Each structure stands twice: as C-alpha cells, then as structure tokens.
Amino acid sequence: MRITRRQLRRIILQEVESVDSNTHHWPRVDWTNVGTLVDEWRDQEEKAFDTGDPSMAPDDTPIAEAKAFWEEQVESASMDMEVELTVRIRKLALQTMQEFTNKLINGDYA
C-alpha cells in the first residue's frame, strides 16, 4: 500500500503531538492552521521557480526536469516545516500555560 506525502505528514504530526501531549497535563488542540499556512508557503515557493536561478535550474538540466526537482525539494521542506512549526507552537503554548498557571497559583489575579 502506498501513502501520499500528505498522509505521511498527518501521521508524523499525530505521532509528534501524541508523544508531546502524553508528557503534560495541559489541554491539546489540533493545529489545523499550521497546515494551511505551510500549504500556502509551499505554493508560493513552487511559483518562485526561476529558470535564471542556477540553484533551481542548473544550465545542463532541462527546464521541466529542473522544475519537477524543485517541486520535490519544496514538498520535502514543507513536510519538515509543518512538523517543526507544530512542535514549536505546542512548546510555546505549554510554556505560556505554565506561566499563567504559576501566576494564578502565586495570586497575581487575586
């Protein structure tokens, strides 16, 4: 059975979030906007393909092949970025919840 990159990305995100959420008692939400943001970033990067840029289209590579290779690189980067953004957002959310819990315990809102 073959899975798509999008399915693989979702599986990785679910694993990252389940490991992360099992180590804390804080609430967890689905970071769906991260996927939307990364999809838009990926689309912009794919559209940024420039035949004059040697890092995207080396002189000896046919344009169609260079563009396909660029799109593969962008897809791989977007998968990594979505996982990393989710991890970083979760970490920041946990730190912020801990900060405000401590403020409550210390009577800052009394």
DSSP file (Angstrom, degrees, kcal/mol; ACC not computed):
  #  RESIDUE AA STRUCTURE BP1 BP2  ACC     N-H-->O    O-->H-N    N-H-->O    O-->H-N    TCO  KAPPA ALPHA  PHI   PSI    X-CA   Y-CA   Z-CA
    1    1 A M              0   0    0      0, 0.0     2,-0.4     0, 0.0     0, 0.0   0.000 360.0 360.0 360.0 133.3    0.0    0.0    0.0
    2    2 A R        -     0   0    0      0, 0.0     2,-0.3     0, 0.0     0, 0.0  -0.848 360.0-156.6-105.6 138.4    1.3    3.4   -0.9
    3    3 A I        -     0   0    0     -2,-0.4     2,-0.1     1,-0.0     0, 0.0  -0.848  17.7-118.7-112.8 152.2    0.6    6.5    1.1
    4    4 A T     >  -     0   0    0     -2,-0.3     4,-2.4     1,-0.1     5,-0.2  -0.354  27.3-110.3 -80.8 165.4    0.7   10.1   -0.2
    5    5 A R  H  > S+     0   0    0      1,-0.2     4,-2.7     2,-0.2     5,-0.2   0.881 120.3  54.4 -62.4 -37.8    3.1   12.7    1.3
    6    6 A R  H  > S+     0   0    0      2,-0.2     4,-2.2     1,-0.2    -1,-0.2   0.916 108.6  47.9 -63.5 -42.8    0.1   14.5    2.8
    7    7 A Q  H  > S+     0   0    0      2,-0.2     4,-2.2     1,-0.2    -2,-0.2   0.912 112.1  49.8 -63.7 -41.6   -1.0   11.3    4.6
    8    8 A L  H  X S+     0   0    0     -4,-2.4     4,-2.5     1,-0.2    -2,-0.2   0.909 108.9  52.5 -62.4 -42.0    2.6   10.7    5.8
    9    9 A R  H  X S+     0   0    0     -4,-2.7     4,-2.5     1,-0.2    -1,-0.2   0.916 109.6  48.8 -60.1 -44.2    2.7   14.3    7.1
   10   10 A R  H  X S+     0   0    0     -4,-2.2     4,-2.5     2,-0.2    -1,-0.2   0.898 110.4  51.1 -63.4 -40.9   -0.5   13.8    9.0
   11   11 A I  H  X S+     0   0    0     -4,-2.2     4,-2.1     2,-0.2    -2,-0.2   0.930 111.4  47.6 -62.4 -45.1    0.8   10.5   10.5
   12   12 A I  H  X S+     0   0    0     -4,-2.5     4,-2.7     1,-0.2    -2,-0.2   0.925 112.1  49.5 -62.4 -44.9    4.0   12.2   11.6
   13   13 A L  H  X S+     0   0    0     -4,-2.5     4,-2.7     1,-0.2     5,-0.2   0.901 109.8  51.2 -61.8 -41.3    2.1   15.2   13.2
   14   14 A Q  H  X S+     0   0    0     -4,-2.5     4,-2.3     2,-0.2    -1,-0.2   0.902 111.9  47.3 -62.9 -40.3   -0.2   12.8   15.0
   15   15 A E  H  X S+     0   0    0     -4,-2.1     4,-2.3     2,-0.2     5,-0.2   0.928 112.7  48.6 -66.8 -44.8    2.8   10.9   16.5
   16   16 A V  H  X S+     0   0    0     -4,-2.7     4,-2.3     1,-0.2    -2,-0.2   0.932 115.1  44.8 -60.6 -45.9    4.6   14.1   17.5
   17   17 A E  H  X S+     0   0    0     -4,-2.7     4,-2.9     2,-0.2    -1,-0.2   0.864 111.6  52.0 -69.4 -35.4    1.5   15.5   19.1
   18   18 A S  H  X S+     0   0    0     -4,-2.3     4,-1.4    -5,-0.2    -1,-0.2   0.911 112.3  45.3 -70.0 -38.7    0.6   12.3   20.9
   19   19 A V  H  X S+     0   0    0     -4,-2.3     4,-0.6     2,-0.2    -2,-0.2   0.938 116.6  46.8 -64.4 -45.4    4.1   12.0   22.4
   20   20 A D  H >< S+     0   0    0     -4,-2.3     3,-0.9    -5,-0.2     4,-0.2   0.912 113.1  47.2 -63.4 -45.1    4.1   15.7   23.4
   21   21 A S  H >< S+     0   0    0     -4,-2.9     3,-0.8     1,-0.2    -1,-0.2   0.755 103.9  61.6 -74.2 -22.9    0.6   15.6   24.9
   22   22 A N  H 3< S+     0   0    0     -4,-1.4    -1,-0.2     1,-0.2    -2,-0.2   0.668 100.2  55.1 -75.6 -15.3    1.3   12.4   26.9
   23   23 A T  T << S+     0   0    0     -3,-0.9     2,-0.3    -4,-0.6    -1,-0.2   0.459 110.1  46.9 -95.7  -1.1    4.1   14.1   28.9
   24   24 A H    <   -     0   0    0     -3,-0.8    70,-0.0    -4,-0.2     0, 0.0  -0.936  67.1-139.4-137.3 157.4    2.0   17.1   30.1
   25   25 A H        +     0   0    0     -2,-0.3    -4,-0.1     2,-0.0    -3,-0.1   0.337  67.7 116.0 -96.2   6.8   -1.4   17.6   31.6
   26   26 A W  S    S-     0   0    0      1,-0.1    -2,-0.1    -5,-0.1    68,-0.1  -0.372  74.8 -95.8 -76.9 153.7   -2.2   20.7   29.5
   27   27 A P        -     0   0    0      0, 0.0     2,-0.4     0, 0.0    -1,-0.1  -0.249  37.5-147.1 -65.0 158.5   -5.0   20.7   27.0
   28   28 A R        -     0   0    0     -7,-0.0     2,-0.3     2,-0.0    62,-0.0  -0.978  13.6-173.5-130.0 140.6   -4.2   20.0   23.4
   29   29 A V        -     0   0    0     -2,-0.4     2,-0.5     2,-0.0     0, 0.0  -0.885  34.4 -99.6-128.1 162.6   -5.8   21.3   20.2
   30   30 A D        -     0   0    0     -2,-0.3     2,-1.5     1,-0.1     3,-0.3  -0.717  26.1-145.6 -82.9 125.9   -5.5   20.5   16.5
   31   31 A W    >>  +     0   0    0     -2,-0.5     3,-1.2     1,-0.2     4,-0.8  -0.424  40.0 152.8 -89.8  60.7   -3.1   23.0   14.9
   32   32 A T  H 3>  +     0   0    0     -2,-1.5     4,-1.6     1,-0.3     3,-0.3   0.803  64.5  63.2 -64.2 -30.6   -5.0   23.0   11.5
   33   33 A N  H 3> S+     0   0    0     -3,-0.3     4,-2.8     1,-0.2    -1,-0.3   0.780  93.3  63.8 -67.7 -23.8   -3.9   26.5   10.6
   34   34 A V  H <> S+     0   0    0     -3,-1.2     4,-2.8     2,-0.2    -1,-0.2   0.938 102.8  48.6 -62.6 -45.0   -0.3   25.3   10.5
   35   35 A G  H  X S+     0   0    0     -4,-0.8     4,-2.4    -3,-0.3    -2,-0.2   0.903 112.3  48.3 -60.9 -41.3   -1.2   23.0    7.6
   36   36 A T  H  X S+     0   0    0     -4,-1.6     4,-2.2     2,-0.2    -2,-0.2   0.922 112.3  48.8 -64.6 -44.4   -2.9   25.8    5.8
   37   37 A L  H  X S+     0   0    0     -4,-2.8     4,-2.4     1,-0.2    -2,-0.2   0.932 113.4  46.3 -61.1 -46.8    0.0   28.2    6.4
   38   38 A V  H  X S+     0   0    0     -4,-2.8     4,-3.0     1,-0.2    -1,-0.2   0.885 109.8  54.2 -66.3 -38.1    2.5   25.6    5.2
   39   39 A D  H  X S+     0   0    0     -4,-2.4     4,-2.3    -5,-0.2    -1,-0.2   0.912 110.6  46.4 -60.9 -41.5    0.4   24.8    2.1
   40   40 A E  H  X S+     0   0    0     -4,-2.2     4,-2.1     2,-0.2    -2,-0.2   0.899 112.5  50.0 -67.4 -40.0    0.3   28.4    1.2
   41   41 A W  H  X S+     0   0    0     -4,-2.4     4,-2.5     2,-0.2    -2,-0.2   0.932 110.4  50.6 -61.2 -45.8    4.1   28.8    1.7
   42   42 A R  H  X S+     0   0    0     -4,-3.0     4,-2.6     1,-0.2     5,-0.2   0.917 109.2  50.9 -59.2 -45.0    4.7   25.7   -0.4
   43   43 A D  H  X S+     0   0    0     -4,-2.3     4,-2.1     1,-0.2    -1,-0.2   0.910 111.1  48.3 -59.9 -42.6    2.5   27.1   -3.2
   44   44 A Q  H  X S+     0   0    0     -4,-2.1     4,-1.0     2,-0.2    -1,-0.2   0.901 111.6  49.4 -65.4 -40.9    4.5   30.4   -3.1
   45   45 A E  H  < S+     0   0    0     -4,-2.5     3,-0.3     1,-0.2    -2,-0.2   0.898 110.2  50.6 -66.0 -39.8    7.8   28.6   -3.2
   46   46 A E  H >< S+     0   0    0     -4,-2.6     3,-1.3     1,-0.2    -1,-0.2   0.905 110.3  50.0 -63.7 -39.6    6.8   26.4   -6.1
   47   47 A K  H 3< S+     0   0    0     -4,-2.1    -1,-0.2     1,-0.3    -2,-0.2   0.710  97.9  70.2 -70.3 -19.4    5.7   29.5   -8.0
   48   48 A A  T 3<  +     0   0    0     -4,-1.0    -1,-0.3    -3,-0.3    -2,-0.2   0.486  67.5 133.6 -77.6  -1.1    9.0   31.1   -7.2
   49   49 A F    <   -     0   0    0     -3,-1.3     2,-0.4    -4,-0.2    18,-0.1  -0.264  36.4-171.0 -53.2 130.1   10.8   28.7   -9.6
   50   50 A D    >   -     0   0    0      3,-0.1     3,-1.7     1,-0.1     6,-0.3  -0.977  25.2-155.0-133.3 118.3   13.1   30.8  -11.8
   51   51 A T  T 3  S+     0   0    0     -2,-0.4    -1,-0.1     1,-0.3     6,-0.1   0.716  97.5  59.4 -65.0 -19.0   14.9   29.3  -14.8
   52   52 A G  T 3  S+     0   0    0     -3,-0.0    -1,-0.3     4,-0.0     7,-0.1   0.537  84.3  90.6 -85.6  -7.0   17.6   32.0  -14.3
   53   53 A D    X>  -     0   0    0     -3,-1.7     4,-2.9     1,-0.1     3,-1.5  -0.809  65.4-156.3 -92.5 112.9   18.5   30.8  -10.8
   54   54 A P  T 34 S+     0   0    0      0, 0.0    -1,-0.1     0, 0.0    -3,-0.0   0.723  92.0  60.7 -64.6 -19.7   21.2   28.2  -11.1
   55   55 A S  T 34 S+     0   0    0      2,-0.1    -2,-0.0     1,-0.1    -3,-0.0   0.754 116.6  32.4 -76.4 -21.3   20.2   26.7   -7.7
   56   56 A M  T <4 S+     0   0    0     -3,-1.5    14,-0.2    -6,-0.3    -1,-0.1   0.781 135.0  21.9 -99.9 -36.1   16.8   25.9   -9.2
   57   57 A A  S  < S-     0   0    0     -4,-2.9    -1,-0.2    -7,-0.3    -2,-0.1  -0.705  75.4-156.3-138.4  82.4   17.7   25.2  -12.8
   58   58 A P    >   -     0   0    0      0, 0.0     3,-1.9     0, 0.0     8,-0.1  -0.221  32.0-109.2 -56.6 151.5   21.3   24.3  -13.5
   59   59 A D  T 3  S+     0   0    0      1,-0.3    -8,-0.0    -7,-0.1    -7,-0.0   0.809 115.4  48.2 -54.0 -36.4   22.5   25.0  -17.0
   60   60 A D  T 3  S+     0   0    0      2,-0.1    -1,-0.3     0, 0.0    -3,-0.0   0.372  93.8  90.8 -92.2   6.9   22.7   21.4  -18.1
   61   61 A T  S <  S-     0   0    0     -3,-1.9     5,-0.0     2,-0.0     0, 0.0  -0.874  81.3-115.6-105.9 130.6   19.2   20.3  -16.8
   62   62 A P     >  -     0   0    0      0, 0.0     4,-2.6     0, 0.0     5,-0.2  -0.326  28.8-119.2 -58.5 145.7   16.1   20.5  -18.9
   63   63 A I  H  > S+     0   0    0      1,-0.2     4,-2.9     2,-0.2     5,-0.2   0.893 111.2  51.1 -57.8 -46.2   13.6   23.1  -17.5
   64   64 A A  H  > S+     0   0    0      1,-0.2     4,-2.1     2,-0.2    -1,-0.2   0.902 113.4  46.0 -60.8 -40.7   10.8   20.5  -17.0
   65   65 A E  H  > S+     0   0    0      2,-0.2     4,-2.3     1,-0.2    -1,-0.2   0.907 113.0  49.3 -68.6 -41.7   13.1   18.2  -15.1
   66   66 A A  H  X S+     0   0    0     -4,-2.6     4,-2.4     2,-0.2    -2,-0.2   0.901 111.4  49.7 -64.2 -41.1   14.6   21.1  -13.0
   67   67 A K  H  X S+     0   0    0     -4,-2.9     4,-2.4    -5,-0.2    -2,-0.2   0.912 110.6  49.4 -65.8 -41.8   11.1   22.4  -12.1
   68   68 A A  H  X S+     0   0    0     -4,-2.1     4,-1.9    -5,-0.2    -1,-0.2   0.902 111.9  49.0 -62.9 -40.9   10.0   18.9  -11.0
   69   69 A F  H  X S+     0   0    0     -4,-2.3     4,-2.1     2,-0.2    -2,-0.2   0.902 110.4  51.1 -65.4 -40.6   13.1   18.5   -8.9
   70   70 A W  H  X S+     0   0    0     -4,-2.4     4,-2.6     1,-0.2    -2,-0.2   0.919 108.9  50.8 -60.7 -44.7   12.5   22.0   -7.4
   71   71 A E  H  X S+     0   0    0     -4,-2.4     4,-2.4     1,-0.2    -1,-0.2   0.863 108.4  52.3 -63.9 -36.4    8.9   21.0   -6.5
   72   72 A E  H  X S+     0   0    0     -4,-1.9     4,-2.3     2,-0.2    -1,-0.2   0.915 110.6  48.1 -64.0 -42.6   10.1   17.8   -4.8
   73   73 A Q  H  X S+     0   0    0     -4,-2.1     4,-2.5     2,-0.2    -2,-0.2   0.921 112.0  48.9 -63.4 -44.1   12.5   19.8   -2.7
   74   74 A V  H  X S+     0   0    0     -4,-2.6     4,-2.6     2,-0.2    -2,-0.2   0.905 110.6  51.3 -63.2 -42.0    9.8   22.3   -1.8
   75   75 A E  H  X S+     0   0    0     -4,-2.4     4,-2.0     2,-0.2    -2,-0.2   0.922 111.3  47.3 -61.7 -45.1    7.4   19.4   -0.8
   76   76 A S  H  X S+     0   0    0     -4,-2.3     4,-2.1     1,-0.2    -2,-0.2   0.921 113.3  48.5 -62.5 -43.5   10.1   17.8    1.4
   77   77 A A  H  X S+     0   0    0     -4,-2.5     4,-2.7     1,-0.2    -2,-0.2   0.897 109.6  52.5 -63.3 -40.0   10.8   21.2    3.0
   78   78 A S  H  X S+     0   0    0     -4,-2.6     4,-2.4     2,-0.2    -1,-0.2   0.875 107.5  51.6 -67.1 -36.0    7.1   21.9    3.6
   79   79 A M  H  X S+     0   0    0     -4,-2.0     4,-1.8     2,-0.2    -1,-0.2   0.940 113.4  44.4 -63.8 -46.2    6.6   18.5    5.3
   80   80 A D  H  X S+     0   0    0     -4,-2.1     4,-2.5     1,-0.2    -2,-0.2   0.904 113.4  51.4 -63.3 -41.2    9.6   19.2    7.7
   81   81 A M  H  X S+     0   0    0     -4,-2.7     4,-3.1     1,-0.2     5,-0.2   0.888 106.7  52.9 -66.4 -38.7    8.4   22.7    8.3
   82   82 A E  H  X S+     0   0    0     -4,-2.4     4,-2.1     2,-0.2    -1,-0.2   0.923 112.1  45.2 -63.9 -42.8    4.9   21.7    9.2
   83   83 A V  H  X S+     0   0    0     -4,-1.8     4,-2.3     2,-0.2    -2,-0.2   0.943 115.5  47.2 -63.5 -47.0    6.1   19.2   11.8
   84   84 A E  H  X S+     0   0    0     -4,-2.5     4,-2.7     1,-0.2     5,-0.2   0.903 111.3  50.3 -64.8 -42.2    8.6   21.7   13.2
   85   85 A L  H  X S+     0   0    0     -4,-3.1     4,-2.9     2,-0.2     5,-0.2   0.920 110.9  50.0 -60.8 -43.3    6.1   24.5   13.4
   86   86 A T  H  X S+     0   0    0     -4,-2.1     4,-2.4    -5,-0.2    -2,-0.2   0.923 112.2  47.3 -61.7 -44.5    3.6   22.3   15.2
   87   87 A V  H  X S+     0   0    0     -4,-2.3     4,-2.4     2,-0.2    -2,-0.2   0.927 114.4  46.6 -62.4 -45.5    6.3   21.3   17.7
   88   88 A R  H  X S+     0   0    0     -4,-2.7     4,-2.5     2,-0.2    -2,-0.2   0.905 112.9  48.4 -66.4 -41.2    7.4   24.8   18.3
   89   89 A I  H  X S+     0   0    0     -4,-2.9     4,-2.8     2,-0.2    -1,-0.2   0.927 112.2  49.5 -64.2 -43.8    3.8   26.2   18.6
   90   90 A R  H  X S+     0   0    0     -4,-2.4     4,-2.6    -5,-0.2    -2,-0.2   0.916 111.3  49.8 -60.6 -43.2    3.0   23.4   21.1
   91   91 A K  H  X S+     0   0    0     -4,-2.4     4,-2.4     2,-0.2    -2,-0.2   0.930 112.7  46.0 -62.6 -46.1    6.1   24.1   23.1
   92   92 A L  H  X S+     0   0    0     -4,-2.5     4,-2.4     1,-0.2    -2,-0.2   0.902 112.2  51.5 -64.0 -41.2    5.3   27.8   23.3
   93   93 A A  H  X S+     0   0    0     -4,-2.8     4,-2.6     2,-0.2    -2,-0.2   0.918 110.4  48.8 -62.1 -43.2    1.7   27.1   24.2
   94   94 A L  H  X S+     0   0    0     -4,-2.6     4,-2.4     2,-0.2    -2,-0.2   0.915 111.7  49.0 -63.1 -43.2    2.8   24.8   27.0
   95   95 A Q  H  X S+     0   0    0     -4,-2.4     4,-2.3     1,-0.2    -1,-0.2   0.911 112.8  47.9 -62.1 -41.8    5.3   27.4   28.3
   96   96 A T  H  X S+     0   0    0     -4,-2.4     4,-2.3     2,-0.2    -2,-0.2   0.902 110.9  49.8 -67.9 -41.7    2.6   30.1   28.3
   97   97 A M  H  X S+     0   0    0     -4,-2.6     4,-2.3     2,-0.2    -1,-0.2   0.911 111.9  49.2 -62.6 -41.3    0.0   27.9   30.0
   98   98 A Q  H  X S+     0   0    0     -4,-2.4     4,-2.5     2,-0.2    -2,-0.2   0.913 109.5  52.6 -63.1 -42.5    2.6   27.0   32.7
   99   99 A E  H  X S+     0   0    0     -4,-2.3     4,-1.9     1,-0.2    -2,-0.2   0.926 113.1  42.7 -58.6 -46.8    3.4   30.7   33.1
  100  100 A F  H  X S+     0   0    0     -4,-2.3     4,-2.2     2,-0.2    -1,-0.2   0.826 111.2  54.7 -75.0 -30.4   -0.2   31.7   33.6
  101  101 A T  H  X S+     0   0    0     -4,-2.3     4,-2.6    -5,-0.2    -1,-0.2   0.927 109.3  49.0 -62.9 -43.9   -0.9   28.7   35.9
  102  102 A N  H  X S+     0   0    0     -4,-2.5     4,-2.5     2,-0.2    -2,-0.2   0.892 109.1  52.3 -62.5 -39.5    2.0   29.9   38.1
  103  103 A K  H  <>S+     0   0    0     -4,-1.9     5,-2.5     2,-0.2     6,-0.4   0.913 110.5  48.3 -62.4 -42.4    0.6   33.4   38.1
  104  104 A L  H ><5S+     0   0    0     -4,-2.2     3,-1.2     1,-0.2    -2,-0.2   0.941 112.8  47.5 -61.8 -46.9   -2.7   32.0   39.2
  105  105 A I  H 3<5S+     0   0    0     -4,-2.6    -2,-0.2     1,-0.3    -1,-0.2   0.863 110.3  52.9 -63.3 -36.6   -1.1   30.0   42.0
  106  106 A N  T 3<5S-     0   0    0     -4,-2.5    -1,-0.3    -5,-0.2    -2,-0.2   0.500 116.9-113.7 -79.5  -3.2    1.0   33.0   43.1
  107  107 A G  T X 5 +     0   0    0     -3,-1.2     3,-1.8    -4,-0.4    -3,-0.2   0.667  68.6 143.3  83.2  16.3   -2.1   35.1   43.4
  108  108 A D  T 3 <S+     0   0    0     -5,-2.5    -4,-0.2     1,-0.3    -5,-0.1   0.719  78.1  42.2 -62.1 -20.3   -1.3   37.5   40.6
  109  109 A Y  T 3         0   0    0     -6,-0.4    -1,-0.3    -5,-0.2    -5,-0.1   0.232 360.0 360.0-110.7  12.9   -5.0   37.6   39.7
  110  110 A A    <         0   0    0     -3,-1.8    -1,-0.2    -6,-0.1    -2,-0.1   0.483 360.0 360.0 -78.5 360.0   -6.4   37.8   43.2
